[in-house]
């Protein structure tokens, strides 16, 4: 008997580095970013039901906006449309229970992860009619980070960040996350980005060779950089407070992830990280947690 229900966990990610090189002809920015998944998860109960449509129920952390525009709903809608275009008839719909544990609007990729894993799960419940390449194409239409969560656990994102270059799994690591619990919309951060701070002041789209060279240089340096940190701090000064606090514990291992406002620090001891997290929340407020890097993909291949 075919499976009709799946329990799925959707991981968060951190950007160890995020370079914004310049603006592209399509209006997006040219990026180089190293991403790794961590064991902070949202949870999805996905079920194939007789009633047509996508029926989403949310719990846990509040999510702003119309549920009909949630990335999970959009992902499953595009899945059904793509399957139908292949001449494969489907009946019924999907019921989705999404429990949010990853901070929202935090630079941790929670929404993108939800979309990617729901897309993978929905494809499985339909009998795997789409290839991984076809799902990645849908993912790119949903958001730059979505294709990353269909693979992993470590990769470079290039172009708009949606072209994924797989990297070997990371060495085991412990990371402390701190978030001031102030949502910071990604478009606002990019609008605040000063073009004078970018490496290229004009329009840029790197060739494959240029990308390869720059990826190699970034990985070899091992530097933690984030071009969005400055504009994000301008919008949310608490980010700078978090970075200063963590630099006191782990100098050189601290950065903001994504478009913020979450900051992270790599630790060599879970006990030290937990102690720093408690002290940090006591002094700065907000939310903190200690996690480990994932060493295997978030979903198996199709």
N, C-alpha and C positions, 0 to 999 in steps of 0.2 A: 504493500500500500504506500502511495507517495506521501512524502512529508507535506503537511499543510501549515505547520507552525515552526518558527525558528526563534531561538533566544540568541541575541547578538550583543556583543560588547564593542563599543566604538571608541578608540583611543584618542587622547589628546596628543599634540605634538609641541615641540619647541623648535624654534629656529636658532641653531647655534650661531649662525651668521646670516645676515641679510644685507646685501649690497644693492642699492638702487643706482643704476648707472646713468640713466637718462630716460627721456620720454621717447616713445615709439611712434611710428606713423599712424598706428591704429588708436592712439590716444592713451594706451596703457603705458606702464613703465617697464623698462628692461631690467630684469632682476637676476641675481645670483644668490641662491639661498640654500644652506645646508639644513635639512630637517631630520629630526629623529622623533620616533614615537615613544610615549611613556605610558606607564601603567595606571593612568587616571582615565576612567571610562564612564561614558554614558551607557545606558542599557536600552535595548530595543526588543520588544516582543512583537514579532511580525507574523501575521496570519493571513492566509488566503481565505476569503469569505465569499458567500454567494451574492451579497449586495454589491453592485457596481460602485466604483469610486474609491478614493483613498480616505480612510477614516482614522484621523489622528487624535490621540489622547495624550496630553502632556502632563507630567508631574515632576516634582523636584524643583530645581531652580526656575524662576519665572522667565519666560521668553516673550519679548515684545513682538508686536506685529500680528497680522492676520494669520491664523494657522494655515489657511489655504495657500499662503505663499511660503510656508516653511520649506526648507530645502529637501526634507524627506518627502513631502508631498510632491514637490516638483520632480524629484528624482524618479519616484515610482510612476508618475504620470508619463514622463518621457520614456521610461522603460516600456510601459504598455503601448505607447504610440510606436516605438521602434519595432516592437515585436509584431504589431498589427501590420506595419508597412512591409514586413517580410512575408506577409500572407499567412501568418499563424494566428488563428482566431483564439481569443481568450474570452472567458466569461467570468463574471464576478469582479471582486476588487480586493483591496488589502485593508486590514485593520492593523493599526500601528500604535503600540503603547511605548512612548518615549520618556524615559526617566532621565532627567538632566542632572548630572553631577559636575560636569565641567563648567567652570565659570563662563558666562555668556559675554560676548563682545570683549574678549580678554586676550586675543592673539594666540589662542591655543588650538584653533581649528576645530572646535567642537561641532559647529554646524556642518562644515565640510565633511568631517568624519561621519556624522550621522547620515549624510546623503550618500556617501560612498558605500558604507556598509549596508544600508537599506537597499541600495541599488544591487549590490552583490547578492543579498539575501532574496530580494524579489526575483531576480533572474533564476536563482536556484529553485524557488518555489514554482516557477513557471516551466521548469524542466531544462534550464540552461540554454535557451534559444539564442542568446547573444554571447559572442566571444569577449575575452577580456579587452581586446582592442576596441570593440564596439562600445563596451561600457566606459572605457577611458574617454572616448569621444563624447559620450553623454556627460561625463564628469567635467570635461573642459567647458561645456556649455553652461554648467551650473556654477563653477567657480574655480579659481586657479589652484586651490589646495586640494580639490576633490580627487584628482587622479593619484596624488601621492598616497592617499589612504587605501587605494586598491592594491598597493604593493607594500613597499617598505621592508624593514622598519627604519631604514636610513637612505636618504637620497639627496641629490641636488635638484633644485627646481630652477629652470632657466627660462629664457624668453619672458613671458608674463608670470613665470613661476609654475606654469601648467605643463611644461615639457619636462618629464621626469627622467633623470639619469640615475639609475640605481647605484648604490654604493654598498660595500661590504657591511654586514651588521656591526653596530658599534661595540666597543669594549664595554663590559658592565660598568654602569655609572649610577650614582645617586644624585638627585637634583632636588633642591628646595625651590618651590614656587611661592611667590607672594603677589597678591592682587589687592589693590586698595578698594575693590568692589565699587569701582566707578566705570561703567561701560564706556568704551572708546571706539566709536564707529571707524572702520578702516577708511572709508572715503574722506572723512574729516581730517585724518592724519595725512593722507596724500595731498589734500588741498593745502595743508599747512607746510608742505615740503618746499623749501627754498631751492629753486633750480641752480642757484649759485653754489650750493653744497654738493651738487652731483659731479661725478667725474667727467661726464659729457654734458656740456651746456645745451647742446642742440638735440636733434632727433637721432636716435641710435637703435639699431637692431643688429646684434652680434651675429657673425657667421658661425657655422659649426666649429670651425678651427679656432676662432677667437674664444668661443665659449669653452672649448676643451682646455685651451691654455690658461684661461682665467680660473676655471675650476681647479686645475692642478695647482696653481699658485695659491689660491685661497686655502685649499686643504693642506698644502705643505706648510703654510705659515702657522696654521692652528689658531689664528687670532679670532677672538669673538668680537664681531662688529655688527652694527645695526644702523643703517642710514636713516631709519624712521624714528630713532630714539629722540633726536633733537626736536622735531616737530611735535612728537607725542608729549614730551615734557612740557612744551609750550602750552599744550591743551590740558595737561594733567600733571602739575608740578609734583604730586605725590610720588610719581615714578622716580624722580631724582632722589627723594628721601629713601625709597626702598633700595636703590642702587648704592647709595652712600652707606647705608646700614650693612648691607651684605658685603661690600668691599672691606669692611672692618673684619669680617670673618674669613673671607676667601678672596683676597686680592687677585685680580686677573682672571677670575672664574665667573664673573657676574655680567649679565647683559639683560636687556629687555627682549622679549620674544615677539615675533611678528610685528603687528602695528600697536602692540601694547593693550592695556597698561601692565600686564603681568611681567614681573622680572624674575630671573632665575639665578641660582648659584649652584655650581657643581661642588659636591662635598666628597670626601674620601671616607666618611664615617656616617652611618645612619643616626647614631646617637648624637653626634655633633649637629647634624642637620636638624633633628627634632628639637634640640635645645635652642638652636638659633631661631627656629620657626616660632616656638613659644615666646621667646623674648621679643621677636619682631612684632607679633600681633599685640603683645602687651604694650609696646611702645608706640607703634604706628597704627594699630587697628587693622582692619581689613581681614583678609583670609590667607592662610598659608597651609601648605601641605608638602610632604616629602614623598618622592616617588623614585622609581627605577626606570631605566631605559628598556624598551622591548628589544629582544634579540631575535625575533622571528616575525614574519609578516602578520598583519592583522587579520587577513583572510587567506585561505588556501586558494591556489589557482583554479581556474575553471577547466 
